[in-house]
């Protein structure tokens, strides 16, 4: 049996801890993408992408997944939204609270509802 010493932190834990440390220090998080889940129990949920690590994304929406516990999801299971209005990108540069995430997502959804359908 191998030693029962302290476990080494998994890379995912290090990333989540890094996000938490930045928030605790009063540093805002910044994002430049949104993502829609395309697989899993959260299918069709809109998230803000907080970080990217290889083929994994760290996602939060302020309701189901807060800044305190972002969701780790494979990039192949989401549809990325990279073309965003400038006003939304500005909001995404100062994320400090779950309320900011909710406001970003709501702004995007309202904007999409107002777009006329192409016929």
Secondary structure, 3 states (H helix, E strand, C coil): CCCCCCCCCCHHHHHHHHHHHHHHCCCCECCCCEEEECCCCCCCCEEEEEEEECCEEEEECCCCCCHHHCEEEEHHHEEEECCCCHHHHHHCCCECCHHHHHHHHHHHHHHHHHCCCCC
